[in-house]
């Protein structure tokens, strides 16, 4: 691999670590490539943001491959994770503190599994207020942090699979296959609402984007080690 290879375009599959933003991963890889080949500029971008508290597949494009980012973003996604029933947070995940708690004594496996079926197909979903979507040129999370209420329109998304893989209340493990634009945090929140139990997302891992799988990805440390092992002529 040479600097020219990265400029011409490479597809990098990275397993995003917990607490890192997708932007931080892009910055780190760009810095590593520039340092390795002693070049001033290299285009690096990601296809599909992962929240800081999510792990898993982050598709990174370099050089001319950055033109393909939209194609990857449009692809079907697969996630696994855990929904915690009985409590909600403003961000719908653990990035913010629990603000409400609910009784879950009325829940059982049958109710949980039957309720999950309501979300399969093309549905209306409202994105979380704690998100990077823009309104009037400003990120939604900026409004949220200022305590300002914003009207967020719902949008159509498609959930192909919403499989409950394990139930150990209050934790519910799941696998979801969905379209571009789906917020799993919103799905968790809506799922809790549908059962009058409240819910938030407590863990999330992206396992697939289109035909690309997390099993084929590498850690940032492994990518750095590979770069360092290259012979520069």
LOMAR-610851 format. One record per residue: residue in one letter; x, y, z of N, C-alpha, C in turn; residue number from 0. Coordinates in steps of 0.001 Angstrom, whole numbers, plus 500000, padded with zeros to 6 digits. Example, Ala and Ser with C-alpha at 12.3 -4.5 7.8 and 13.67 -1.06 7.14 Angstrom:
LOMAR-610851
SITE residuo n.east n.north   n.up ca.east ca.north  ca.up c.east c.north   c.up num
SITE       a 513190  494310 507800  512300   495500 507800 513200  496700 507800   0
SITE       s 512850  497750 507080  513670   498940 507140 512900  500030 507870   1
***
This chain:
LOMAR-610851
SITE residuo n.east n.north   n.up ca.east ca.north  ca.up c.east c.north   c.up num
SITE       x 500843  498803 500000  500000   500000 500000 500881  501251 500000   0
SITE       x 500515  502214 499160  501264   503455 499064 500335  504642 499301   1
SITE       x 500935  505829 499364  500130   507050 499498 499179  507171 498319   2
SITE       x 499672  506773 497133  498845   506847 495923 497627  505923 496029   3
SITE       x 497810  504771 496665  496691   503841 496847 495583  504494 497679   4
SITE       x 495989  505172 498743  495001   505826 499604 494357  507021 498902   5
SITE       x 495137  507736 498064  494587   508868 497319 493625  508379 496234   6
SITE       x 493975  507278 495585  493107   506716 494545 491801  506203 495145   7
SITE       x 491886  505725 496389  490670   505298 497082 490791  503949 497745   8
SITE       x 490543  503920 499043  490512   502672 499789 489242  502627 500626   9
SITE       x 488737  501415 500797  487584   501182 501659 488115  500518 502926  10
SITE       x 487945  501186 504062  488449   500670 505333 487264  500313 506227  11
SITE       x 487265  499106 506755  486209   498665 507668 486777  498688 509079  12
SITE       x 486265  499608 509874  486781   499826 511227 485722  499432 512255  13
SITE       x 486170  498774 513319  485297   498448 514444 485397  499620 515424  14
SITE       x 484388  500496 515399  484450   501712 516209 484436  501391 517700  15
SITE       x 485379  501946 518438  485397   501678 519884 484336  502489 520632  16
SITE       x 483966  502005 521782  483013   502675 522660 483549  504045 523068  17
SITE       x 482669  505010 523120  482883   506420 523525 483500  507289 522428  18
SITE       x 484048  506703 521387  484575   507505 520280 483422  508000 519411  19
SITE       x 483529  509236 518905  482591   509684 517884 483107  509196 516525  20
SITE       x 482207  509129 515567  482623   508729 514213 483629  509737 513654  21
SITE       x 483437  511003 513990  484321   512079 513545 485734  511885 514103  22
SITE       x 485821  511456 515358  487137   511204 515973 487870  510068 515263  23
SITE       x 487126  509041 514851  487735   507919 514117 488302  508412 512791  24
SITE       x 487513  509197 512067  487960   509746 510782 489228  510585 510971  25
SITE       x 489216  511450 511972  490379   512309 512241 491624  511494 512572  26
SITE       x 491437  510442 513374  492558   509587 513771 493161  508876 512557  27
SITE       x 492297  508315 511702  492799   507595 510525 493480  508549 509550  28
SITE       x 492895  509726 509376  493506   510718 508481 494905  511078 508984  29
SITE       x 495015  511299 510297  496308   511650 510894 497316  510521 510714  30
SITE       x 496878  509274 510919  497782   508127 510785 498299  507984 509354  31
SITE       x 497411  508176 508376  497805   508039 506962 498764  509162 506576  32
SITE       x 498424  510387 506988  499297   511524 506672 500686  511345 507286  33
SITE       x 500708  510876 508520  501980   510680 509226 502811  509573 508570  34
SITE       x 502158  508478 508231  502864   507328 507654 503525  507671 506328  35
SITE       x 502798  508425 505478  503306   508696 504130 503854  510113 503967  36
SITE       x 503861  510859 505080  504372   512230 505066 503701  513053 503957  37
SITE       x 502377  513041 503971  501614   513828 502995 500784  514874 503751  38
SITE       x 500521  515992 503058  499820   517095 503717 498312  516885 503760  39
SITE       x 497766  516323 502680  496308   516219 502616 495871  514842 502129  40
SITE       x 494778  514375 502696  494139   513137 502213 492661  513216 502609  41
SITE       x 491807  512948 501648  490376   512948 501952 490008  511650 502679  42
SITE       x 489298  511798 503796  488818   510639 504555 487414  510968 505057  43
SITE       x 486483  510036 504858  485115   510257 505331 484470  508948 505749  44
SITE       x 483384  509057 506520  482693   507845 506964 481289  507777 506377  45
SITE       x 480779  506569 506250  479443   506346 505677 478510  505856 506773  46
SITE       x 477766  506781 507371  476809   506379 508404 477379  506568 509794  47
SITE       x 476890  507587 510492  477381   507910 511832 476964  506866 512856  48
SITE       x 477865  506573 513775  477542   505778 514962 477645  506688 516176  49
SITE       x 476685  506606 517072  476716   507396 518300 477930  507000 519143  50
SITE       x 478404  507898 520021  479569   507568 520863 479396  506279 521666  51
SITE       x 478174  505994 522143  477972   504811 522975 477663  503543 522164  52
SITE       x 477780  503649 520839  477627   502473 519975 479001  502003 519516  53
SITE       x 479111  500714 519246  480339   500153 518686 479989  499505 517343  54
SITE       x 481009  498984 516682  480740   498195 515489 481191  498837 514199  55
SITE       x 480626  498356 513115  481112   498650 511775 480968  500119 511383  56
SITE       x 482123  500715 511096  482180   502063 510542 482908  501951 509206  57
SITE       x 482205  502293 508139  482787   502231 506796 483494  503551 506519  58
SITE       x 484801  503457 506263  485627   504642 506014 486111  504613 504567  59
SITE       x 485962  505744 503883  486429   505863 502497 487548  506892 502426  60
SITE       x 488583  506588 501662  489681   507537 501491 489768  507976 500029  61
SITE       x 490419  509142 499832  490667   509629 498480 489437  509697 497609  62
SITE       x 489559  509178 496389  488460   509248 495423 487258  508392 495825  63
SITE       x 487477  507437 496753  486364   506592 497211 485360  507369 498070  64
SITE       x 485749  508590 498500  484795   509384 499288 483552  509715 498467  65
SITE       x 483670  509626 497145  482500   509858 496269 481468  508744 496412  66
SITE       x 481885  507605 496974  480977   506457 497122 480253  506446 498465  67
SITE       x 480545  507425 499317  479988   507432 500676 478467  507353 500664  68
SITE       x 477824  508138 499806  476353   508142 499772 475788  506772 499423  69
SITE       x 476486  506026 498576  476026   504674 498215 476010  503766 499441  70
SITE       x 477059  503838 500237  477123   503013 501447 476107  503481 502491  71
SITE       x 475923  504797 502580  474956   505330 503542 473534  504852 503223  72
SITE       x 473250  504662 501943  471905   504266 501525 471632  502774 501742  73
SITE       x 472676  502012 502039  472530   500556 502171 471794  500159 503451  74
SITE       x 471242  498951 503418  470559   498381 504588 471564  498185 505734  75
SITE       x 471100  498409 506966  471965   498249 508137 471430  497149 509061  76
SITE       x 472343  496524 509799  471960   495535 510816 472632  495906 512135  77
SITE       x 471857  495798 513207  472361   496119 514541 471961  495033 515537  78
SITE       x 472758  494901 516575  472352   494124 517739 472515  495045 518948  79
SITE       x 471785  494753 520017  471918   495621 521182 470988  495231 522302  80
SITE       x 470873  496144 523267  470050   495906 524443 469194  497129 524733  81
SITE       x 467906  496876 524979  466973   497911 525401 466670  497674 526874  82
SITE       x 466768  498740 527670  466427   498658 529099 465010  499180 529288  83
SITE       x 464109  498311 529731  462723   498705 529965 462582  499306 531365  84
SITE       x 461575  500161 531532  461269   500703 532852 461839  502068 533150  85
SITE       x 462588  502645 532214  463136   503991 532437 463462  504661 531111  86
SITE       x 463413  505995 531114  463702   506764 529908 464811  507775 530193  87
SITE       x 465439  508241 529117  466418   509329 529206 466103  510325 528091  88
SITE       x 466491  511599 528236  466222   512589 527187 466845  512243 525834  89
SITE       x 467997  511576 525866  468691   511229 524618 468282  509855 524083  90
SITE       x 467434  509152 524827  466976   507789 524499 468067  506742 524656  91
SITE       x 469238  507154 525189  470305   506196 525487 471004  506642 526776  92
SITE       x 472172  506118 527066  472841   506417 528337 473760  507635 528277  93
SITE       x 473646  508419 527199  474443   509645 527105 473900  510713 528064  94
SITE       x 472624  510564 528443  472029   511465 529429 471462  510629 530577  95
SITE       x 471186  511304 531689  470706   510606 532890 469247  510181 532761  96
SITE       x 468875  509143 533503  467481   508690 533544 466607  509817 534117  97
SITE       x 465511  510125 533395  464633   511200 533855 463269  510703 534347  98
SITE       x 462886  509475 533959  461612   508913 534414 461735  507410 534599  99
SITE       x 461030  506879 535569  460987   505427 535759 459537  504955 535700 100
SITE       x 459346  503698 535324  458016   503132 535104 457928  501734 535698 101
SITE       x 456728  501343 536031  456465   499976 536499 456505  499031 535301 102
SITE       x 457170  497897 535431  457199   496914 534336 456633  495569 534782 103
SITE       x 455910  495573 535907  455379   494304 536438 454319  493684 535529 104
SITE       x 453752  494504 534633  452721   493992 533717 453311  493300 532489 105
SITE       x 454631  493359 532334  455260   492812 531128 455625  491339 531271 106
SITE       x 455533  490639 530155  456027   489258 530072 456590  489038 528671 107
SITE       x 457156  487871 528444  457804   487593 527158 456850  487750 525986 108
SITE       x 455612  487251 526130  454636   487317 525029 454319  488757 524647 109
SITE       x 454101  489614 525641  453787   491022 525364 454957  491693 524640 110
SITE       x 456163  491425 525109  457352   492043 524520 457534  491609 523066 111
SITE       x 457402  490325 522816  457582   489804 521455 456471  490288 520535 112
SITE       x 455230  490278 521011  454104   490745 520189 454236  492232 519870 113
SITE       x 454669  493011 520839  454829   494457 520621 455909  494737 519588 114
SITE       x 456964  493947 519591  458043   494164 518615 457541  494037 517176 115
SITE       x 456527  493204 516981  455994   492985 515626 455319  494228 515057 116
SITE       x 454873  495120 515953  454210   496350 515509 455152  497268 514734 117
SITE       x 456438  497086 514933  457415   497996 514347 458026  497467 513045 118
SITE       x 457610  496292 512625  458164   495715 511396 457394  496257 510189 119
SITE       x 458141  496695 509176  457530   497275 507981 457930  498734 507834 120
SITE       x 457206  499469 506985  457463   500896 506810 456655  501660 507847 121
SITE       x 457351  502415 508693  456702   503113 509795 457161  504571 509845 122
SITE       x 456429  505377 510593  456822   506769 510840 457689  506797 512098 123
SITE       x 458823  507468 512005  459704   507561 513167 460182  509006 513330 124
SITE       x 460189  509470 514583  460677   510813 514886 462111  510699 515418 125
SITE       x 463076  511358 514778  464460   511292 515256 464591  511863 516664 126
SITE       x 465597  511438 517421  465811   511975 518776 466220  513446 518715 127
SITE       x 465844  514202 519740  466255   515605 519783 467767  515694 520007 128
SITE       x 468346  514693 520676  469804   514629 520825 470379  513901 519604 129
SITE       x 470433  514600 518477  471004   513999 517263 471710  515094 516472 130
SITE       x 472481  514664 515469  473278   515617 514685 472507  516171 513492 131
SITE       x 471235  515828 513383  470415   516388 512304 470355  517901 512462 132
SITE       x 470217  518587 511327  470198   520048 511374 468796  520614 511191 133
SITE       x 468513  521692 511913  467284   522467 511737 467685  523937 511794 134
SITE       x 467311  524680 510746  467683   526098 510654 469192  526286 510801 135
SITE       x 469948  525347 510224  471407   525444 510213 472093  525097 511519 136
SITE       x 471329  524539 512454  471870   524223 513773 471614  522762 514096 137
SITE       x 472566  522087 514739  472391   520686 515133 471305  520570 516193 138
SITE       x 470489  519523 516099  469401   519349 517059 469922  519241 518491 139
SITE       x 471070  518555 518670  471574   518402 520036 471971  519740 520663 140
SITE       x 472273  520742 519810  472591   522067 520344 471347  522703 520965 141
SITE       x 470201  522556 520284  468938   523038 520844 468637  522313 522156 142
SITE       x 468851  520978 522135  468537   520154 523310 469377  520569 524516 143
SITE       x 470667  520806 524286  471550   521186 525390 471220  522570 525944 144
SITE       x 470596  523402 525100  470175   524731 525551 468800  524689 526217 145
SITE       x 468201  523486 526221  466886   523334 526836 465754  523870 525983 146
SITE       x 466016  524075 524698  464992   524606 523797 464213  523473 523147 147
SITE       x 462895  523642 523060  462058   522637 522414 462037  522889 520913 148
SITE       x 462155  521805 520157  462173   521898 518702 461164  520907 518144 149
SITE       x 460402  521363 517158  459455   520460 516504 460207  519653 515452 150
SITE       x 460324  518359 515683  461053   517482 514755 460037  516657 513970 151
SITE       x 459964  516853 512655  459000   516073 511875 459392  514595 511826 152
SITE       x 458378  513744 511811  458655   512308 511671 458975  512004 510212 153
SITE       x 459561  510831 509980  459862   510442 508600 459674  508946 508451 154
SITE       x 459485  508543 507207  459250   507123 506942 460574  506362 506924 155
SITE       x 460611  505269 507674  461761   504371 507641 461221  502944 507528 156
SITE       x 462077  502011 507183  461636   500616 507041 462437  499714 507966 157
SITE       x 461714  498964 508770  462350   497968 509637 461989  496592 509085 158
SITE       x 462997  495935 508555  462801   494624 507927 462708  493518 508976 159
SITE       x 463544  493643 510014  463594   492633 511084 463713  493336 512430 160
SITE       x 462887  492933 513377  463045   493370 514772 462860  492109 515607 161
SITE       x 463991  491440 515820  463972   490133 516484 464413  490281 517941 162
SITE       x 463584  489785 518851  463952   489769 520267 464756  488495 520503 163
SITE       x 466011  488644 520876  466911   487488 520984 467056  486968 522413 164
SITE       x 466769  487812 523399  466807   487351 524791 466068  488353 525681 165
SITE       x 465372  487831 526681  464665   488684 527634 465091  488320 529051 166
SITE       x 465642  489292 529762  466007   489130 531178 465707  490479 531820 167
SITE       x 464421  490708 532067  463939   492027 532484 464792  492630 533603 168
SITE       x 465108  493920 533484  464553   494869 532498 465264  494884 531144 169
SITE       x 466247  494016 530949  467017   494017 529694 466365  493153 528620 170
SITE       x 466296  493703 527416  465787   492972 526254 466825  493074 525144 171
SITE       x 467382  491944 524737  468352   491929 523645 467622  491782 522309 172
SITE       x 468195  492393 521271  467502   492407 519973 468478  492380 518810 173
SITE       x 467915  492098 517633  468614   492259 516352 467671  493003 515418 174
SITE       x 468162  494051 514780  467341   494861 513880 468013  494970 512520 175
SITE       x 467225  494796 511472  467666   495073 510098 466773  496206 509603 176
SITE       x 467391  497300 509141  466590   498486 508841 467160  499311 507690 177
SITE       x 466374  500299 507290  466765   501176 506191 467631  502327 506682 178
SITE       x 468184  503049 505738  468909   504288 506018 467996  505233 506810 179
SITE       x 468598  505978 507736  467826   506982 508462 467114  506488 509695 180
SITE       x 467251  505192 510004  466597   504644 511197 467434  504965 512435 181
SITE       x 466771  505464 513458  467427   505691 514743 467017  504579 515697 182
SITE       x 467969  503755 516082  467659   502652 516995 467285  503206 518371 183
SITE       x 467836  504352 518744  467441   504994 520001 465957  505345 519992 184
SITE       x 465479  505874 518868  464051   506208 518749 463198  504948 518781 185
SITE       x 463689  503891 518142  462970   502616 518167 462824  502124 519605 186
SITE       x 463902  502208 520383  463867   501779 521789 462843  502597 522575 187
SITE       x 462861  503920 522364  461933   504801 523066 460475  504500 522692 188
SITE       x 460231  504338 521386  458868   504047 520910 458390  502675 521380 189
SITE       x 459312  501732 521450  459010   500372 521921 458516  500421 523371 190
SITE       x 459221  501203 524193  458815   501359 525590 457462  502031 525725 191
SITE       x 457238  503065 524897  455947   503773 524915 454800  502828 524583 192
SITE       x 455021  501965 523595  453977   501045 523142 453562  500058 524223 193
SITE       x 454440  499842 525200  454125   498904 526287 453848  499624 527608 194
SITE       x 453739  500968 527546  453515   501770 528755 454547  501462 529843 195
SITE       x 455779  501260 529400  456817   500873 530364 458038  501776 530313 196
SITE       x 458102  502651 529299  459313   503435 529114 460469  502534 528728 197
SITE       x 461450  503095 528037  462633   502311 527643 463718  503244 527136 198
SITE       x 464938  502777 527231  466048   503479 526600 467044  502446 526089 199
SITE       x 467875  502873 525153  468887   501997 524567 470087  501951 525495 200
SITE       x 470480  500746 525918  471616   500641 526841 472872  500083 526179 201
SITE       x 472742  499488 524995  473922   499008 524250 473545  498870 522784 202
SITE       x 474496  499163 521900  474236   499046 520459 475527  498708 519727 203
SITE       x 475411  497786 518775  476537   497402 517929 476049  497249 516499 204
SITE       x 476703  497943 515562  476345   497778 514148 477146  496610 513590 205
SITE       x 476422  495642 513041  477064   494416 512574 477190  494322 511055 206
SITE       x 476423  495184 510350  476465   495077 508881 475994  496372 508233 207
SITE       x 476609  496711 507094  476134   497765 506192 476144  497156 504803 208
SITE       x 474960  496957 504226  474878   496276 502940 475479  494885 503062 209
SITE       x 476477  494576 502239  477134   493257 502286 478398  493285 503151 210
SITE       x 478717  494441 503697  479928   494585 504511 479628  494242 505962 211
SITE       x 480444  493367 506554  480170   492884 507912 481261  493288 508899 212
SITE       x 480840  493461 510140  481786   493850 511192 482857  492778 511399 213
SITE       x 482537  491533 511061  483510   490431 511192 484753  490678 510336 214
SITE       x 484597  491498 509284  485730   491786 508391 486445  493078 508770 215
SITE       x 486009  493712 509852  486590   494995 510242 487828  494797 511127 216
SITE       x 488554  495888 511325  489727   495857 512201 489614  496997 513212 217
SITE       x 490306  496869 514311  490341   497953 515290 491255  499069 514779 218
SITE       x 491140  500230 515385  492023   501348 515026 493474  500960 515296 219
SITE       x 493706  500248 516407  495075   499828 516764 495645  498876 515717 220
SITE       x 494787  497959 515225  495246   497003 514211 495556  497716 512896 221
SITE       x 494738  498703 512548  494987   499481 511325 496307  500241 511444 222
SITE       x 496540  500830 512620  497780   501573 512842 498997  500652 512731 223
SITE       x 498857  499442 513283  499968   498478 513233 500254  498066 511782 224
SITE       x 499192  497893 510991  499387   497531 509578 500109  498636 508824 225
SITE       x 499679  499885 509092  500339   501012 508429 501827  501060 508752 226
SITE       x 502143  500870 510011  503536   500951 510452 504403  499828 509868 227
SITE       x 503733  498717 509513  504486   497575 508970 504792  497733 507471 228
SITE       x 504215  498766 506842  504447   498971 505418 505873  499457 505182 229
SITE       x 506440  499001 504080  507781   499466 503705 507642  500670 502822 230
SITE       x 508165  501783 503242  508099   503011 502457 509385  503134 501650 231
SITE       x 509189  503247 500337  510390   503358 499492 510610  504800 499082 232
***
